Amino acid sequence: MLEGLDAIDWENLESFDDGCLTAYEPVSEIPNYLRQLLSLDPKKRSYALRRLCENLLHQGTQFGATHYVIPFIIELCGEPSVPNRASLLYFWSHAITGYFNIRERPT
């Protein structure tokens, strides 16, 4: 699982829209968070997902590294042995739609 994660040159990613790659942290932290999503410790998984959300989907904005992360999130969602797949689906859905409520249109 997560094969190909190390094949990505995280230090030298280019943003598709010439914007920032993450909201807060260096993009090189992203692979660590993806690996932590497989942890047996629910606190580590929760922390990793929170950091991914804060860095890649901050306030509904998709940051440049989001596009590189989605294939790995899809892979994790497709594996029944991955704990807490519902939270990963939540991340995936927000990566597609952005944040919205009944009064606002998706972004």
Long-range contacts (C-beta under 8 A, 24 or more apart in sequence): 1-38, 1-75, 1-76, 1-79, 1-82, 2-34, 2-35, 2-38, 2-72, 2-75, 2-76, 4-72, 5-31, 5-34, 5-35, 5-72, 6-31, 8-68, 10-65, 10-68, 13-64, 13-65, 13-68, 14-64, 15-63, 15-64, 15-65, 16-64, 16-67, 17-64, 19-63, 19-64, 20-63, 20-64, 21-63, 21-64, 21-65, 22-55, 22-56, 22-63, 22-64, 22-65, 23-54, 23-55, 23-56, 23-58, 23-61, 23-63, 24-54, 24-55, 24-58, 25-51, 25-55, 27-64, 27-65, 29-55, 30-55, 30-56, 30-65, 30-68, 30-69, 34-69, 34-72, 37-76, 37-82, 37-88, 38-76, 38-82, 38-83, 40-83, 42-83, 42-84, 45-83, 45-84, 45-87, 46-87, 49-84, 49-87, 49-88, 49-91, 52-91, 53-91, 53-94, 56-95, 57-91, 57-94, 57-95, 57-98, 57-99, 59-99, 60-94, 60-98, 60-99, 60-100, 60-107, 61-98, 62-95, 62-98, 66-95, 69-95, 70-95
